[in-house]
Amino acid sequence: FFFLGGRIAPEGAMPPTELIGSIDQGTQSSRFIVFNKKGETVLKFQRTHEQITPKEGWVEHDPMEIMESVHACIEGVVVQLATHGYAMDDLKSIGITNQRETTMVWDRLTGKPLYNAIVWLDIRTHETCEQLTKAAGGDRHCFQQQCGLPVSTYFSGVKLKWLLDNVPEIRAKADRGEAMFGTVDSWIIYNLCDRLHITDVTNASRTMLMNIGTCQWDPALCKAFGIPMSMLPEIRSSSEVYAKIAHGDLCGTPIAGCLGDQQSACVGHCNFTVGDSKNTFGSGCFMLLNTGTTPVFSDNGLLTTVCYQLGKDAKPVYALEGSVAIAGVGITWLKDNMGIINDASESEELASRVPDTGGVYLVPAFSGLFAPHWREDARGAIVGLTQFTKKEHIVRAMLEAVCFQNVDIVDAMVNDSGMAVPKMTVDGGMTSNNLLMQMQADLANARVVRPKMQEATALGAAMAAGLAVGVWASVDEMTQMLQEAYKFEEFLPTLRPEQVAARKAKWNDAVQRTLNWA
């Protein structure tokens, strides 16, 4: 594991007495970050966990290792709190944000996992999706009006159906009421809070089992998937005191916020107005557009999802979302699988050595294509290779591919919502790559706005938790806090429209060549 710590708040300032924690459990690591009331990062600790790939297209995590990493992060921060002169009761509440859709089943009696967690980008459920679609007359969007989502390997309900259909122990225990289902947030809360079995509305909206209008589990959807409703956690809002931590150094600290990672980033950017959008560049890319308190259903391959519900009595706010499976994971592939780079940070320098891709287009459909195409049969391709092609062109083509996938999503959002997207607020590890950000501005023909503070995802869960216990009194106060605390960098488009159109046409041609492979 590795450690990121130290005081980041201004030197010489008295330690603030109101701190808020955020457990950020991601695809590749767990983190615990502590913020002060100004939204400044005070302390943080991070620990990686293993990626288990037993077969091609299968990706799993060990649920017990995830909890070990969460406990290690909590312990690491507790040590730092004492070192920096803070008392434990300065930590007023904790929020949780998590990799979404990743699916776990555990034993109600023992609390032990019955199978490894099936990760969101796992595609073993392709045949399950085909069966569900065939039963609906071949319509992949047969459940869209109920849950806002297409039938896809992406979502938790399909993964849970696979587990019930393929792991006899899970089916037997589920039929006896002895199996519990949850996404990562549920698993963490269950283990920290004395077996409390809940989820929040944003994570529930990613299962295909929640009715997008009522924000409750839908009996008809559960029946269609063959899932006993006794397995499901109670759905709560994104901001309320759920319970207190039941053991350890933080025993008695309230868990008071919970959002899936992309929705948490929306809150962290204060995307509280209809038309606000954000794009997170992480393992994948995830762009959300706030559409208000009424769900908008897409005709262009986007997802209808809950953006947040900040309080038990608050109305849920919805979003359109476009999800890209391969972004940062693509850079990791260049490093680990192809040996083209030694470290992810090299990608910008290598790509900058050439003025363009030399006509090379790379479509990283390693696990199919997500929005707006939703094609599980797609597989990756590199086209346009010549004897002139060098590794620098391949690296640059991978960076461009991230941007082109986002452009496909922006175009779909414009068509669905009728709203232009002149600005893209960004966050995530990949946004430190200045070349990538300029490429994105050019190809999307939009201002790319990058906050200098890069912890929007963790901050969003902390804000939800702080709002629930009165650290912040209102959404308006949180918005003012963000405006005062953070500076931004902008990247402006520099290409002519005809240049962008020509390159998009080539990209679309390359995408078509990836289809019908699997």
HUFEN-V854352 format. One line per field, one symbol per residue. phi: phi as a letter, one per 20 degrees, with the letter a starting at -180 (. if undefined). A space follows every 10 residues. Layout:
# HUFEN-V854352
phi=???
This chain:
# HUFEN-V854352
phi=.cccbofdfg fnffgfeddc ecededfdad cccddefene fdbbbcbecf edcfbgnecc cegffgffff fffffffgff gffeneefef efacdccbge mgdcccefee mefeaffefg efdfegffff fffffemnef dfdffednce fbffefffff fgffedcgff fffffemddc daegfffffg fedlmfdcbd fffffdemde ffeelcgdgf ffffemdfff feffecfeba feadgebnfd gnffecbbbg gffffgffel eddgnfbbce dcgddbdccf dnecfdeedc nedebeeabe pgeeffddbe cdddfdcgff fffgeeedmf cebgffffff fffcfbemne cddeefcnde geelcfefcf bccnfcfffc gfffffffff fgfffffgfg ffffffemdf cfccecbogf ffefffffgf fffelbfddd ffeddffffg ffffffffdn fdeaffffff gfffecdcdc cdfcefgfff ffffffgfff ggfeemed
